[in-house]
Amino acid sequence: MRAARASPLLTLLVLSFLSVSFVVPRLPPRPISSQLSGFRDLSRRARGGEESGSLAVGDTVSALCPDDDQWYPGAIDKINDDGTFSVKWDDPDGGPETHDVGADGIKKIVIFKDYKVGERVEAVFPDDGYWYPGEVTKVGDGTFTVKWDDPDGGPEESELEAKDVKYPPIPYGKLEVGQKYTGKGLLHISRISQERVENIYDVLSEGQQVDVWISGKREDEGKFGLTMVEGLTDGPRRKIDDLTPFADLSSDEWYKGVVARTAPFGAFVTVTLDDGASADGLVHVSKIKDGFVDNVDDEVSVGQEVKVRIESVDLDSNRMSLSMREGGFGAPRAPADLSAFENVEPDTWLKGKVARIAPFGAFVTVTAPDGSSADGLVHITQIRDGFVESVEDELSAGQEVEVRVESVDADAGKMGLSMKSP
């Protein structure tokens, strides 16, 4: 089967920098022509996105195919006696037309049906399946008549179902900083959470629906930034410093600096030499002090005077790396000892307490059968069956919960937990 067509909202391709859409699909490599075709079809699905709740025969859904563990569009064909659902695929592509899928492998698609006469839309032309601009001229019983801007010899109007109609993209000039929008843009790993994110796949899962806000606009380039942190906006553009005076300085020497701004991944410090040369460099979160730093803002603040060492200068990329740690001192925090959890069966329930929450899940301190304890992550998709919009709506720090151990990476000191039944 071909890759699922995500909702027209936002498609999150998770990399360090990522092109995004509100739903994170699994998109295997495909030829360019196939990618373009998939993009044209991107939004035959819902304008409203996905929702949890009861499923009924005829519902439009995105479901997890058991043959390849990929998400594809389809519809509920039958409700089985064992609680599973028979999903009929939109495009089986030579495979079975239907599969039985459990409720946790199905996302109900909400189709927007509130278009009004006179509204500008894009719609699927029945003859070729491509999207073209037009205007709604009539609203029927579940259908919409669209008058095409350029029929090009074809019919001037077509009667279409709601799934084949969508609003056109928002013009760049109408985007507003601080507002929640749907569309495409660029989301940096540092804009996923206010907490430090080392691995995007620890935070987001493919198929997960997320919210983003416009964090800033660059009018001269026609570009904009996105963030998953509401209220976070872009600061001034990074100035281009002359790093030549810093290029040959010893990494053993200490220099005075002032914290210019902070970010989840570190602090930018303005360093001034005795001769007056000045430039900004990054003190990565791991270089602020010996040991683990949970929150940069707990260690340094804007305007604070600090002493730093110059670890490296890259003149080509105009970047300077700084450290507030003694050279050669301070080993990174050792991974947590998870040996007591490695042999815990995935169907065994353990008692735990929520240590802290984040937009992507909850960190739970869990106790092993031998009495030892360690923290693990209950990803937002593992809190309960169905869609969870906000972790804070489900859990709070200090709350006692029961969890199962789903995965243990002893080398990295990471443990995946679940509050859902196996």
Salt bridges, closest charged atoms under 4 A:
ASP41 OD2 - ARG5 NH2 3.26
ASP41 OD1 - ARG44 NE 3.59
GLU51 OE2 - LYS108 NZ 3.49
ASP59 OD2 - LYS108 NZ 3.79
ASP67 OD2 - HIS99 NE2 3.02
ASP69 OD2 - ARG26 NH1 3.47
ASP90 OD2 - ARG45 NH1 3.25
ASP91 OD2 - ARG2 NH2 1.66
ASP114 OD1 - LYS116 NZ 2.76
GLU122 OE1 - LYS166 NZ 3.85
ASP149 OD2 - ARG120 NH2 2.43
GLU198 OE2 - ARG196 NH1 3.44
ASP202 OD2 - LYS414 NZ 2.75
GLU206 OE1 - ARG26 NE 3.56
ASP211 OD2 - LYS180 NZ 3.66
GLU219 OE2 - LYS217 NZ 3.69
GLU221 OE1 - ARG218 NE 3.45
GLU221 OE1 - LYS223 NZ 3.90
GLU221 OE2 - ARG237 NH2 3.39
ASP234 OD1 - ARG191 NH2 2.80
ASP241 OD1 - LYS239 NZ 3.75
ASP280 OD2 - LYS239 NZ 3.12
ASP280 OD2 - ARG261 NH1 3.97
ASP290 OD1 - ARG325 NE 3.18
GLU299 OE2 - LYS289 NZ 3.38
GLU311 OE1 - LYS287 NZ 3.58
GLU311 OE2 - ARG309 NH2 3.25
ASP385 OD1 - LYS420 NZ 3.92
GLU394 OE2 - ARG384 NE 3.23
GLU406 OE2 - ARG404 NH2 3.20
